[in-house]
Amino acid sequence: MARVRSAVVIALLAMALPGCKIIKTPTAEEKAAETAKSAFDPAAKVEAIWQSQAIPYLQKRAGELKDVVALAASSPDQAGEKYGNTRKQASAPWTYAVKLSGKVVAADTASRAATIDVDADGDGKADAKVQIGPAVRGTALRDTLEFVNFNEFKNQIEWAQFGKAFNEKINTALLTPLPRDGLTGKTVTVTGAFPLPASGQLPLVTPAELTVGP
């Protein structure tokens, strides 16, 4: 009887074996590849929205420099409602979408955080500083976009990386090809964003679009 039972057990095991699934332990390389697939890629995230969403949004939201500056000086919140991101974090400063055209009256290209001073009203004095990199300060472009939100990100580090990726995008697309010599006297047209400046300071504009004319 015991022999019969043993034979039955062996037969059942033999029948079950073909259905068994062997799970392979992933190698270190396979684990790294899987982690890389799921890792946050700020540059890809910016690239995905740049032409389809970011540029059209800024073009539509941007006000003329003189109008934005005047309203921001008298009522930052009202200016934010009109030209800024109304979904910003409560503690974050206002940033404003802006467009301007004018003549370059000064250019600081010795610094890595290079800028040009632009006279937008024809009085010979600078009305704004425009960042031309390669080092770009702040996160004005990210902060002005109403369709991106901090709560969509895993943590503060990803949010910061996302902001930096906008600066890297414009550095590659706009600023690196920009001539560095003979900028003073040239005419520029800019669409971009700037944070509320300190009293007496010029707006520091981060460009999303920038063209240089004669």
C-alpha positions as CSV (number, residue, x, y, z in Angstrom):
1,M,0.0,0.0,0.0
2,A,2.8,2.4,0.9
3,R,4.4,1.6,-2.4
4,V,1.2,2.5,-4.2
5,R,0.9,5.8,-2.3
6,S,4.6,6.7,-3.2
7,A,4.0,5.9,-6.8
8,V,0.9,8.2,-6.8
9,V,2.8,11.0,-5.2
10,I,5.7,10.7,-7.7
11,A,3.2,10.7,-10.6
12,L,1.5,13.8,-9.3
13,L,4.9,15.5,-8.9
14,A,5.9,14.6,-12.4
15,M,2.7,16.0,-13.8
16,A,3.1,19.2,-11.9
17,L,6.7,19.8,-12.8
18,P,6.1,21.0,-16.4
19,G,3.8,23.8,-15.1
20,C,6.4,25.1,-12.7
21,K,7.8,28.6,-13.4
22,I,11.4,29.3,-12.7
23,I,11.9,32.9,-11.7
24,K,15.3,34.3,-12.7
25,T,17.1,36.5,-10.3
26,P,18.0,39.7,-12.2
27,T,21.7,40.6,-12.5
28,A,23.1,43.9,-11.2
29,E,23.1,45.2,-14.8
30,E,19.5,44.3,-15.3
31,K,18.5,46.0,-12.0
32,A,20.4,49.1,-13.0
33,A,18.7,49.2,-16.4
34,E,15.2,48.8,-14.8
35,T,16.0,51.6,-12.3
36,A,17.2,53.8,-15.2
37,K,13.9,53.2,-17.0
38,S,11.8,54.4,-14.0
39,A,14.2,57.3,-13.0
40,F,13.1,60.9,-13.2
41,D,14.4,62.5,-16.4
42,P,13.9,66.3,-16.1
43,A,15.4,67.1,-19.5
44,A,12.9,64.7,-21.2
45,K,10.0,66.2,-19.3
46,V,10.9,69.7,-20.4
47,E,11.5,68.6,-24.0
48,A,8.0,67.0,-24.0
49,I,6.2,70.2,-23.2
50,W,8.6,72.9,-24.6
51,Q,7.2,73.5,-28.1
52,S,3.7,72.2,-27.6
53,Q,2.8,73.9,-24.3
54,A,5.5,76.1,-22.8
55,I,6.2,78.4,-25.7
56,P,2.5,78.9,-26.7
57,Y,1.6,79.6,-23.0
58,L,4.4,82.2,-22.6
59,Q,3.5,83.9,-25.9
60,K,-0.2,84.1,-24.9
61,R,0.5,85.1,-21.3
62,A,3.3,87.6,-21.8
63,G,2.6,91.3,-21.5
64,E,4.6,94.2,-22.8
65,L,7.5,95.0,-20.5
66,K,6.4,98.5,-19.5
67,D,2.9,97.2,-18.6
68,V,4.1,94.3,-16.6
69,V,6.7,96.4,-14.7
70,A,4.2,99.1,-13.9
71,L,1.5,96.8,-12.6
72,A,4.0,94.7,-10.6
73,A,5.3,97.8,-8.9
74,S,1.8,99.0,-7.9
75,S,0.2,95.6,-7.3
76,P,2.3,92.5,-7.5
77,D,-0.7,90.2,-6.9
78,Q,-2.8,91.8,-9.6
79,A,0.1,91.6,-12.0
80,G,0.5,87.9,-11.0
81,E,-3.1,87.2,-11.8
82,K,-2.7,88.8,-15.2
83,Y,0.8,87.8,-16.2
84,G,1.9,85.1,-13.7
85,N,1.2,81.7,-12.4
86,T,-1.8,81.8,-10.2
87,R,-1.2,78.3,-9.0
88,K,2.2,79.1,-7.6
89,Q,3.2,77.9,-4.1
90,A,2.0,80.5,-1.5
91,S,5.5,81.2,-0.3
92,A,7.0,81.6,-3.7
93,P,7.6,85.0,-5.2
94,W,5.6,86.1,-8.3
95,T,7.1,85.6,-11.7
96,Y,5.7,87.3,-14.8
97,A,5.6,86.4,-18.5
98,V,6.9,89.3,-20.6
99,K,7.8,90.3,-24.1
100,L,10.1,93.2,-25.1
101,S,11.9,94.6,-28.1
102,G,14.7,97.1,-27.9
103,K,18.3,98.1,-28.3
104,V,21.2,96.5,-26.4
105,V,22.8,99.4,-24.4
106,A,25.3,97.2,-22.5
107,A,26.6,93.6,-22.6
108,D,28.4,91.8,-19.8
109,T,29.8,88.7,-21.5
110,A,32.9,88.3,-19.3
111,S,30.8,86.5,-16.7
112,R,29.4,83.0,-17.2
113,A,26.1,84.4,-16.0
114,A,26.2,86.9,-18.9
115,T,23.5,89.5,-19.4
116,I,22.5,92.2,-21.9
117,D,20.9,95.5,-20.9
118,V,18.0,96.4,-23.1
119,D,16.4,99.8,-23.7
120,A,12.8,99.0,-24.6
121,D,11.4,102.5,-24.7
122,G,14.0,104.4,-26.7
123,D,15.3,106.7,-24.0
124,G,18.8,105.3,-24.1
125,K,18.5,103.7,-20.6
126,A,18.2,100.0,-19.7
127,D,14.7,98.8,-18.9
128,A,15.6,95.1,-18.4
129,K,18.5,92.7,-18.1
130,V,18.2,89.6,-20.2
131,Q,20.2,86.5,-19.3
132,I,22.3,85.0,-22.1
133,G,24.2,82.4,-20.1
134,P,25.7,79.9,-20.2
135,A,25.0,80.0,-16.5
136,V,21.3,81.0,-16.1
137,R,20.1,82.1,-12.7
138,G,16.7,81.2,-11.1
139,T,13.8,79.2,-12.3
140,A,11.6,81.9,-13.7
141,L,10.5,79.9,-16.8
142,R,9.3,76.9,-14.7
143,D,7.7,79.1,-12.1
144,T,5.6,81.1,-14.6
145,L,4.0,78.0,-16.2
146,E,0.5,77.5,-14.8
147,F,0.1,73.9,-16.0
148,V,3.0,72.5,-14.0
149,N,2.7,72.1,-10.2
150,F,5.1,71.1,-7.4
151,N,2.6,68.5,-6.1
152,E,3.1,66.5,-9.3
153,F,6.7,65.8,-8.4
154,K,8.1,63.2,-5.9
155,N,10.1,65.7,-3.9
156,Q,11.8,69.1,-3.8
157,I,14.9,67.6,-5.5
158,E,12.9,66.6,-8.6
159,W,11.2,70.0,-8.6
160,A,14.6,71.8,-8.6
161,Q,16.0,69.5,-11.3
162,F,12.9,70.3,-13.4
163,G,13.6,74.0,-13.0
164,K,17.2,73.7,-13.9
165,A,16.3,71.6,-17.0
166,F,14.5,74.7,-18.5
167,N,17.7,76.7,-18.2
168,E,19.7,73.9,-19.8
169,K,17.1,73.8,-22.6
170,I,17.4,77.5,-23.5
171,N,21.2,77.3,-23.1
172,T,21.3,74.7,-25.8
173,A,18.6,76.0,-28.1
174,L,19.1,79.8,-27.8
175,L,22.1,80.9,-25.9
176,T,25.0,78.8,-27.0
177,P,24.5,79.9,-30.7
178,L,24.2,83.6,-29.7
179,P,27.1,85.8,-30.8
180,R,29.1,87.2,-27.9
181,D,30.8,90.1,-29.7
182,G,29.3,93.3,-30.9
183,L,26.0,92.9,-29.1
184,T,25.9,96.5,-27.9
185,G,23.8,98.5,-30.4
186,K,22.0,95.4,-31.7
187,T,18.2,95.1,-31.6
188,V,16.8,92.2,-29.7
189,T,13.3,90.7,-29.4
190,V,12.6,88.5,-26.3
191,T,9.7,86.5,-24.9
192,G,10.4,85.2,-21.4
193,A,9.8,85.6,-17.7
194,F,11.2,87.4,-14.7
195,P,10.7,87.3,-10.9
196,L,9.5,90.3,-9.0
197,P,12.6,92.5,-8.7
198,A,13.8,94.2,-5.6
199,S,12.9,97.9,-5.4
200,G,15.1,99.9,-7.8
201,Q,16.5,96.8,-9.6
202,L,15.9,96.0,-13.3
203,P,13.9,92.9,-14.1
204,L,16.1,90.0,-14.8
205,V,14.5,88.3,-17.8
206,T,15.1,84.6,-18.6
207,P,14.4,84.2,-22.3
208,A,12.3,81.4,-23.8
209,E,12.6,83.1,-27.3
210,L,15.4,85.5,-28.3
211,T,16.3,86.9,-31.7
212,V,19.1,89.4,-32.5
213,G,18.7,91.8,-35.3
214,P,21.0,94.5,-36.8
